Amino acid sequence: MKKIARQVPAIATVSFAAIFAIGCASTANLEKMVKDAQKTATEALDTAKQAQSTANSASSKADQAMSAANSASTAANGAKSAASDAQACCTANTERLNRMFEKSMRK
């Protein structure tokens, strides 16, 4: 029993040193984990910023495409109107020529 009593301080010292070492190792791991998490968060933020920039660029290009489509639509409507006017003119000329032909045939 005395032998165990003499060993208690040594065992306590070794135990304390082991617990302290584990605590320090855990703190170092924790600090590394925090740094890794911060690095990952920074990378995610950078990726998000790049994605936002790409989305803004795509939105701008879509707006330009919409503007071009609207211009094309306006031009097509103008062409349709001109074609309708030309068709009306052709129809009127055809009717006039038919009347002239019929009038000349009656004589």
ZASE-222100 format. One record per residue: residue number from 1; x, y, z of N, C-alpha, C in turn. Coordinates in Angstrom, 2 decimals. Each point is the difference from the previous one (the first is absolute). Last residue first. Layout:
<rs>
seq_n.c1_n.c2_n.c3_ca.c1_ca.c2_ca.c3_c.c1_c.c2_c.c3
NUM_X_Y_Z_X_Y_Z_X_Y_Z
...
</rs>
This chain:
<rs>
seq_n.c1_n.c2_n.c3_ca.c1_ca.c2_ca.c3_c.c1_c.c2_c.c3
107_-66.01_47.94_-126.92_-0.03_0.92_-1.12_0.04_-0.72_-1.29
106_0.41_-2.11_4.29_-1.36_0.38_-0.30_-0.09_0.88_-1.23
105_4.18_-1.37_1.87_-0.66_-1.15_-0.64_-1.44_0.36_-0.38
104_2.65_3.05_2.48_0.50_-0.08_-1.38_-0.66_-1.14_-0.75
103_-1.06_0.52_4.52_-0.49_1.17_-0.73_0.45_-0.06_-1.44
102_1.66_-3.26_2.97_-1.42_-0.21_-0.26_-0.58_1.14_-0.81
101_4.42_0.45_1.39_-0.09_-1.07_-0.99_-1.47_-0.25_-0.35
100_0.90_3.06_3.43_0.42_0.56_-1.28_-0.15_-1.06_-1.11
99_-0.84_-1.37_4.39_-1.05_0.91_-0.46_0.34_0.58_-1.37
98_3.26_-2.66_2.08_-1.15_-0.82_-0.39_-1.15_0.88_-0.52
97_3.76_2.15_1.81_0.32_-0.61_-1.30_-1.16_-0.87_-0.50
96_-0.43_1.84_4.27_-0.04_1.07_-0.99_0.29_-0.56_-1.39
95_0.41_-2.93_3.66_-1.40_0.37_-0.21_-0.13_1.06_-1.08
94_4.33_-1.15_1.34_-0.62_-1.13_-0.70_-1.46_0.32_-0.30
93_2.37_3.07_2.61_0.46_0.03_-1.39_-0.65_-1.12_-0.81
92_-0.83_0.09_4.64_-0.65_1.14_-0.65_0.40_0.08_-1.48
91_2.14_-3.23_2.60_-1.42_-0.35_-0.15_-0.75_1.12_-0.72
90_4.46_0.77_1.15_-0.09_-0.99_-1.07_-1.46_-0.39_-0.27
89_0.84_2.87_3.63_0.28_0.69_-1.26_-0.13_-0.96_-1.18
88_-0.33_-1.79_4.29_-1.18_0.82_-0.28_0.17_0.74_-1.32
87_3.67_-2.40_1.59_-1.05_-0.92_-0.45_-1.27_0.77_-0.35
86_3.54_2.42_1.88_0.35_-0.43_-1.36_-1.06_-0.94_-0.56
85_-0.44_1.34_4.48_-0.24_1.14_-0.90_0.30_-0.38_-1.45
84_1.02_-3.18_3.26_-1.46_0.15_-0.10_-0.36_1.16_-0.93
83_4.53_-0.62_1.02_-0.48_-1.09_-0.86_-1.51_0.08_-0.18
82_1.98_3.00_3.01_0.40_0.33_-1.38_-0.49_-1.06_-0.97
81_-0.67_-0.85_4.55_-0.84_1.12_-0.43_0.31_0.39_-1.44
80_2.72_-3.20_1.99_-1.33_-0.56_-0.21_-0.95_1.08_-0.50
79_4.29_1.30_1.31_0.05_-0.75_-1.27_-1.36_-0.59_-0.33
78_0.48_2.13_4.16_0.10_0.98_-1.09_0.01_-0.68_-1.36
77_0.15_-2.73_3.77_-1.32_0.62_-0.11_-0.03_1.05_-1.10
76_4.11_-1.95_1.01_-0.88_-0.97_-0.66_-1.41_0.55_-0.15
75_3.14_2.56_2.40_0.35_-0.03_-1.42_-0.90_-0.96_-0.76
74_-0.47_0.12_4.64_-0.46_1.27_-0.57_0.29_0.04_-1.50
73_1.68_-3.65_2.37_-1.46_-0.07_-0.06_-0.57_1.27_-0.63
72_4.59_-0.14_0.88_-0.33_-0.89_-1.12_-1.51_-0.11_-0.17
71_1.57_2.37_3.71_0.31_0.74_-1.22_-0.36_-0.83_-1.23
70_-0.39_-2.08_4.15_-1.03_1.03_-0.14_0.22_0.83_-1.27
69_3.26_-3.15_1.12_-1.23_-0.68_-0.41_-1.13_1.00_-0.19
68_4.07_1.57_1.74_0.16_-0.35_-1.41_-1.26_-0.69_-0.53
67_0.09_0.97_4.56_-0.03_1.25_-0.76_0.12_-0.28_-1.49
66_0.54_-3.59_2.91_-1.40_0.43_-0.01_-0.15_1.28_-0.80
65_4.33_-1.58_0.71_-0.70_-0.88_-0.93_-1.47_0.40_-0.09
64_2.63_2.22_3.16_0.40_0.39_-1.35_-0.72_-0.84_-1.05
63_-0.64_-1.16_4.48_-0.64_1.29_-0.27_0.34_0.49_-1.41
62_2.17_-3.84_1.51_-1.42_-0.30_-0.25_-0.76_1.29_-0.30
61_4.47_0.38_1.31_-0.09_-0.54_-1.36_-1.44_-0.34_-0.36
60_0.81_1.43_4.38_0.27_1.09_-0.93_-0.11_-0.47_-1.44
59_-0.31_-3.22_3.36_-1.18_0.86_0.02_0.16_1.15_-0.99
58_3.68_-2.81_0.70_-1.05_-0.70_-0.75_-1.27_0.84_-0.07
57_3.49_1.62_2.66_0.39_0.04_-1.41_-1.07_-0.66_-0.87
56_-0.52_-0.29_4.63_-0.20_1.38_-0.43_0.33_0.16_-1.48
55_0.89_-4.15_1.98_-1.44_0.21_-0.11_-0.31_1.42_-0.47
54_4.46_-1.08_0.94_-0.44_-0.71_-1.20_-1.50_0.20_-0.22
53_1.80_1.73_3.92_0.53_0.75_-1.14_-0.44_-0.64_-1.31
52_-1.02_-2.24_3.97_-0.81_1.21_-0.12_0.45_0.83_-1.19
51_2.53_-3.79_1.05_-1.32_-0.40_-0.51_-0.90_1.22_-0.18
50_4.16_0.66_2.02_0.18_-0.32_-1.41_-1.34_-0.38_-0.64
49_0.02_0.68_4.61_0.21_1.28_-0.69_0.18_-0.22_-1.50
48_-0.30_-3.80_2.73_-1.30_0.68_-0.07_0.13_1.33_-0.73
47_3.93_-2.37_0.89_-0.79_-0.70_-1.01_-1.35_0.66_-0.17
46_2.72_1.60_3.44_0.58_0.34_-1.30_-0.79_-0.64_-1.14
45_-1.22_-1.18_4.35_-0.36_1.40_-0.27_0.54_0.44_-1.36
44_1.27_-4.21_1.56_-1.43_-0.01_-0.35_-0.48_1.41_-0.34
43_4.37_-0.49_1.62_-0.10_-0.57_-1.34_-1.45_-0.01_-0.48
42_0.75_1.31_4.40_0.54_1.01_-0.91_-0.09_-0.48_-1.44
41_-1.17_-3.04_3.37_-1.00_1.07_-0.09_0.46_1.09_-0.96
40_3.01_-3.47_0.95_-1.12_-0.51_-0.79_-1.07_1.08_-0.17
39_3.57_1.01_2.82_0.49_-0.09_-1.38_-1.13_-0.48_-0.91
38_-0.84_0.05_4.58_0.07_1.37_-0.51_0.46_0.01_-1.46
37_-0.03_-4.11_2.22_-1.38_0.46_-0.21_-0.01_1.41_-0.56
36_4.13_-1.81_1.22_-0.52_-0.70_-1.17_-1.41_0.46_-0.32
35_1.94_1.62_3.94_0.67_0.58_-1.16_-0.50_-0.64_-1.29
34_-1.55_-1.82_4.00_-0.55_1.34_-0.17_0.61_0.66_-1.23
33_1.70_-4.15_1.28_-1.34_-0.16_-0.54_-0.66_1.36_-0.25
32_4.17_-0.10_2.12_0.14_-0.40_-1.40_-1.36_-0.13_-0.65
31_0.08_0.85_4.57_0.46_1.17_-0.73_0.16_-0.30_-1.48
30_-1.07_-3.57_2.80_-1.13_0.91_-0.08_0.39_1.25_-0.79
29_3.31_-3.12_0.99_-0.91_-0.52_-1.02_-1.17_0.94_-0.20
28_2.95_1.05_3.44_0.67_0.19_-1.29_-0.89_-0.51_-1.13
27_-1.51_-0.75_4.31_-0.05_1.42_-0.30_0.65_0.29_-1.34
26_0.25_-4.36_1.63_-1.37_0.30_-0.39_-0.14_1.47_-0.36
25_4.07_-1.43_1.73_-0.18_-0.56_-1.34_-1.40_0.31_-0.50
24_0.97_1.18_4.35_0.73_0.86_-0.93_-0.17_-0.50_-1.43
23_-1.86_-2.63_3.40_-0.69_1.29_-0.07_0.68_0.94_-0.98
22_2.07_-4.06_0.99_-1.20_-0.24_-0.82_-0.77_1.30_-0.17
21_3.66_0.12_2.85_0.46_-0.19_-1.38_-1.19_-0.22_-0.93
20_-0.85_0.23_4.61_0.42_1.31_-0.50_0.42_-0.09_-1.46
19_-1.00_-3.99_2.23_-1.23_0.78_-0.21_0.34_1.37_-0.57
18_3.60_-2.70_1.21_-0.70_-0.59_-1.15_-1.26_0.80_-0.31
17_2.45_1.19_3.82_0.77_0.33_-1.20_-0.71_-0.53_-1.25
16_-1.82_-1.16_4.17_-0.19_1.43_-0.25_0.72_0.42_-1.28
15_0.64_-4.38_1.47_-1.38_0.18_-0.46_-0.25_1.46_-0.35
14_4.12_-1.08_1.97_-0.06_-0.54_-1.36_-1.40_0.22_-0.59
13_0.54_1.17_4.48_0.80_0.89_-0.84_-0.05_-0.45_-1.46
12_-2.04_-2.72_3.23_-0.76_1.24_-0.15_0.73_0.96_-0.93
11_2.16_-3.95_1.24_-1.10_-0.32_-0.92_-0.82_1.27_-0.27
10_3.41_0.37_3.16_0.58_-0.22_-1.33_-1.09_-0.27_-1.02
9_-1.25_0.42_4.54_0.43_1.29_-0.56_0.59_-0.16_-1.40
8_-1.34_-4.03_2.22_-1.13_0.88_-0.34_0.48_1.35_-0.54
7_2.75_-3.67_1.84_-0.10_0.14_-1.45_-1.11_0.97_-0.42
6_0.87_-1.22_4.58_1.17_0.72_-0.50_-0.11_0.26_-1.50
5_-3.31_-2.55_2.10_-0.09_1.37_0.50_1.18_0.81_-0.49
4_-0.06_-4.58_-0.84_-0.99_0.68_-0.86_-0.10_1.46_0.42
3_2.68_-2.71_2.65_0.62_0.07_-1.32_-0.93_0.76_-0.95
2_-1.46_-1.06_4.27_0.90_1.13_0.04_0.64_0.21_-1.36
1_-2.69_-3.71_0.57_-0.81_1.16_0.00_0.87_1.25_0.00
</rs>
